[in-house]
Amino acid sequence: MGTSQSLVRSVGALNGSAVLELLKPITWFAPMWAFGCGVVSAGQPVGNRWPLVVAGIALAGPLVCGTSQAANDWFDRHVDAINEPDRPIPSGRLPGRTGLAIAIAWTAVSLLVAAALGRWAFGAAVVGVALAWAYSAPPFRFKANGWLGNTACAACYEGLPWFTGAAIMAGHWPDGRITLMAALYSLGAHGIMTLNDFKSVEGDQQMGIDSLPVMLGVPNAALLACWVMAVPQAGVAVLLAMWGFPGHAFSVLALLLVQVGLMVRFLRRPRLLAPWYNGTGTTLYVAGMMVAAFAVSALVPA
């Protein structure tokens, strides 16, 4: 009883800015954008379904992604005490088990909203929330292995939201070409996830987290991240050309070539330049996603 009362008091005294920082709004863009790509790729008029689309974007970003960030910060609080001691939990701005309580509450809200949006949204939310907790929490703790953790993150950030947006608009399992686009961009996002690991090499080493920079070394992990991002985009360009969209294929390829130029600079000093590449190369990557979504939308029967 005492623990429950203490938790209630902690929640009642929450620092709003600390809660927002815990949920990391900057990370919401990727799944929200991917959901939007899914909506576009479905090739269906939004019409009076715009509230459903808006709610789906909120589900993908602030809710499910926010849940994953809160859970990750709670289970990473000891690592963050080394790498980022100013984060809300290790700094004490969210005391006791408040961080865990927020992660649990946000999970419940996410599932309730998803249930109101229908079976496709609910099913995707269940998968997304399960992966979010499995990524951070024992006994699974996928993030302890860079291959598993980055795969789970990439799926939640790109492939799953894209699939969900398309499924909600179509009302059924999306066309195979839509699913293929979502899968390819999800695969490429594995490399984007690696970019986020360069800032925490020392803490990961101390805490036994085998991120790819820890397992492979920083130079090799950086090179791998670039290849993993580039190859699926090249595949997208080839497929779009085969499906009769040479203009869209050229656009994706042009965006990729600019990324390659940026990658050359990034590879010289990956730890220092990872945030820079995240803000430049990744922007071009997601622009290509929308180009591909518009192309595929023309292939789907109305």
C-alpha positions in Angstrom: 0.0 0.0 0.0 2.9 2.4 0.9 4.5 1.8 -2.5 1.2 2.5 -4.4 0.7 5.7 -2.4 4.3 6.8 -3.1 3.8 6.2 -6.8 0.6 8.2 -6.8 2.4 11.1 -5.0 5.2 10.9 -7.6 2.8 10.9 -10.5 0.9 13.8 -9.0 4.1 15.9 -8.8 5.2 15.2 -12.3 7.4 17.6 -14.1 5.6 18.1 -17.5 8.8 19.0 -19.4 10.5 15.9 -17.9 7.6 13.7 -19.1 7.7 15.2 -22.6 11.5 14.6 -22.7 11.0 11.0 -21.6 8.6 10.4 -24.5 11.1 12.0 -26.9 8.9 13.8 -29.5 11.8 14.1 -31.9 11.5 10.3 -32.4 7.8 10.4 -33.3 8.4 11.8 -36.8 9.7 8.5 -38.4 6.7 6.3 -37.6 4.2 9.1 -38.3 5.8 9.7 -41.7 5.8 5.9 -42.4 2.1 5.7 -41.5 1.5 8.6 -43.9 3.4 6.7 -46.6 1.1 3.7 -45.9 -2.0 5.9 -46.3 -0.7 7.3 -49.6 0.4 4.0 -51.0 -3.1 2.5 -50.4 -4.3 4.6 -53.3 -7.7 5.2 -51.6 -9.3 8.7 -51.2 -9.3 9.9 -47.6 -12.6 11.6 -47.9 -14.5 11.6 -44.6 -12.0 9.2 -43.1 -9.5 12.0 -42.2 -10.2 11.6 -38.4 -9.2 8.0 -38.7 -5.9 9.0 -40.4 -5.2 11.7 -37.8 -5.8 9.2 -35.0 -3.6 6.6 -36.7 -0.8 9.1 -37.0 -1.1 9.9 -33.3 -1.2 6.2 -32.5 2.0 5.6 -34.5 3.9 8.6 -33.1 3.0 10.0 -29.6 1.4 6.8 -28.4 3.2 3.6 -29.5 6.5 5.3 -30.2 6.2 7.3 -27.0 5.6 4.0 -25.1 8.7 2.6 -26.6 10.8 5.6 -25.5 9.4 5.6 -22.0 10.0 1.8 -21.5 13.5 2.2 -23.0 14.5 5.0 -20.7 13.3 3.0 -17.7 15.2 -0.1 -18.5 18.2 1.9 -19.7 18.4 4.1 -16.6 21.7 2.6 -15.4 23.3 3.0 -18.9 21.9 6.5 -19.2 23.5 7.4 -15.8 26.8 6.9 -17.7 26.0 8.1 -21.2 23.3 10.7 -20.6 23.1 11.5 -16.8 20.8 14.5 -17.5 18.0 12.3 -18.8 14.8 12.6 -16.7 15.1 9.3 -14.8 18.9 9.2 -13.9 18.8 12.9 -13.1 16.0 12.4 -10.6 13.5 14.6 -12.3 11.2 11.6 -12.6 11.7 9.9 -9.2 11.1 6.4 -8.0 9.2 4.2 -10.4 7.4 7.1 -12.1 9.1 6.3 -15.4 7.9 2.8 -15.3 4.4 3.9 -14.4 4.3 6.3 -17.4 5.4 3.5 -19.7 2.7 1.2 -18.5 0.0 3.9 -18.6 1.0 4.9 -22.2 0.8 1.2 -23.2 -2.7 1.0 -22.0 -3.7 4.3 -23.7 -2.1 3.1 -27.0 -4.1 -0.1 -27.0 -7.4 1.6 -26.1 -7.0 4.1 -28.9 -6.0 1.3 -31.3 -9.0 -0.8 -30.4 -11.2 2.2 -31.3 -9.6 2.4 -34.7 -10.5 -1.2 -35.7 -8.9 -4.6 -35.9 -6.0 -3.7 -38.2 -4.9 -0.8 -36.0 -5.3 -2.9 -32.9 -3.4 -5.8 -34.2 -0.5 -3.6 -35.4 -0.5 -1.8 -32.0 -0.3 -5.1 -30.1 2.7 -6.1 -32.2 4.3 -2.7 -31.9 3.9 -2.4 -28.1 5.1 -6.0 -27.7 8.3 -5.3 -29.7 8.7 -2.0 -27.8 8.8 -3.8 -24.4 10.8 -6.8 -25.7 13.4 -4.4 -27.1 14.1 -2.9 -23.7 12.8 -5.2 -21.0 14.2 -8.5 -19.7 14.1 -11.4 -20.3 14.1 -10.6 -24.1 15.9 -7.2 -24.1 16.6 -7.3 -27.8 18.7 -4.2 -27.6 21.4 -6.2 -25.8 22.2 -7.5 -29.3 22.6 -5.0 -32.1 21.3 -7.3 -34.8 18.0 -8.1 -33.0 17.5 -4.7 -31.4 17.9 -2.7 -34.6 15.7 -5.1 -36.5 12.9 -4.7 -33.9 13.3 -0.9 -33.9 13.4 -0.7 -37.7 10.2 -2.7 -38.0 8.4 -0.5 -35.4 9.6 2.8 -36.9 9.1 2.1 -40.6 7.6 -1.2 -41.8 4.8 -1.7 -39.3 3.4 1.9 -39.4 3.5 1.8 -43.3 1.7 -1.5 -43.3 -0.9 -0.2 -40.8 -1.7 2.9 -42.7 -2.2 1.0 -45.9 -4.3 -1.7 -44.1 -6.6 0.9 -42.4 -7.2 2.6 -45.7 -7.8 -0.6 -47.7 -9.7 -2.4 -45.0 -7.8 -5.6 -45.7 -4.2 -6.9 -46.1 -2.4 -4.5 -48.4 -1.4 -5.2 -51.9 1.9 -7.3 -52.1 3.8 -4.4 -53.7 2.9 -2.1 -50.8 4.1 -4.8 -48.3 7.3 -5.1 -50.3 8.0 -1.4 -50.2 7.3 -1.3 -46.5 9.7 -4.3 -46.0 12.5 -2.8 -48.0 12.4 0.6 -46.2 12.1 -1.3 -42.9 15.3 -3.2 -43.8 17.1 0.0 -44.7 16.0 1.5 -41.4 18.2 -1.1 -39.6 21.1 1.1 -40.7 19.5 4.2 -39.4 19.1 2.5 -36.0 22.8 1.8 -36.0 23.5 5.5 -36.3 21.9 6.0 -32.9 24.4 3.6 -31.2 27.6 5.6 -31.8 26.8 8.1 -29.0 26.8 5.4 -26.3 29.7 3.1 -27.0 31.4 3.5 -23.6 28.2 3.0 -21.6 27.1 0.0 -23.8 30.5 -1.6 -23.2 30.4 -1.2 -19.5 26.8 -2.5 -19.3 27.4 -5.5 -21.6 25.2 -4.2 -24.4 26.4 -5.6 -27.7 25.4 -2.8 -30.1 26.9 -3.1 -33.5 29.6 -0.4 -32.9 30.6 -2.5 -29.8 30.6 -5.8 -31.6 32.1 -4.7 -34.9 34.0 -1.6 -34.0 33.0 1.9 -34.9 34.4 2.0 -38.5 32.9 -1.4 -39.5 29.6 -0.6 -38.0 29.4 2.8 -39.8 30.3 1.1 -43.1 27.6 -1.6 -42.5 25.0 1.0 -41.7 25.6 2.8 -44.9 25.4 -0.4 -47.0 22.2 -1.5 -45.2 20.6 1.9 -45.9 21.7 2.0 -49.5 21.0 -1.5 -50.9 17.2 -1.5 -50.2 16.8 1.9 -51.8 18.6 0.7 -54.9 16.2 -2.3 -54.9 13.2 0.1 -54.6 14.5 2.1 -57.6 14.8 -1.1 -59.7 11.3 -2.3 -58.7 9.7 1.1 -59.6 11.4 1.0 -63.0 10.2 -2.5 -63.6 6.6 -1.5 -62.6 6.6 1.3 -65.1 7.5 4.4 -63.0 10.9 5.5 -64.4 10.5 9.0 -63.1 9.8 7.9 -59.6 12.7 5.4 -59.9 15.1 8.1 -61.0 14.0 10.3 -58.1 14.7 7.6 -55.5 18.0 6.9 -57.2 19.0 10.6 -57.2 18.1 10.8 -53.5 20.3 7.8 -52.9 23.2 9.2 -54.8 23.2 12.4 -52.7 23.1 10.2 -49.6 26.1 8.3 -50.8 28.0 11.6 -51.1 27.0 12.4 -47.5 28.0 8.9 -46.4 31.6 9.5 -47.7 31.9 12.4 -45.2 30.2 10.5 -42.4 32.5 7.5 -42.7 35.6 9.7 -42.0 34.4 10.5 -38.5 31.3 8.4 -37.7 31.0 9.1 -34.0 31.2 12.8 -34.4 29.1 13.0 -37.6 26.4 10.4 -36.8 23.9 13.1 -35.6 24.7 15.2 -38.7 24.0 12.3 -41.0 20.8 11.5 -39.1 19.6 15.0 -39.9 20.7 15.0 -43.6 21.0 11.6 -45.1 18.0 10.2 -43.2 15.9 13.1 -44.4 16.6 12.1 -48.0 15.9 8.5 -47.1 12.4 9.3 -45.9 11.7 11.6 -48.9 12.3 8.5 -51.1 9.8 6.6 -49.1 7.0 9.1 -50.0 8.1 9.0 -53.7 7.8 5.2 -53.6 4.4 5.5 -51.9 2.9 7.7 -54.6 4.2 5.4 -57.3 2.7 2.3 -55.7 -0.6 4.0 -55.1 -1.2 4.1 -58.9 -0.9 0.3 -59.0 -3.6 -0.4 -56.5 -7.1 -0.8 -57.8 -9.4 2.0 -56.5 
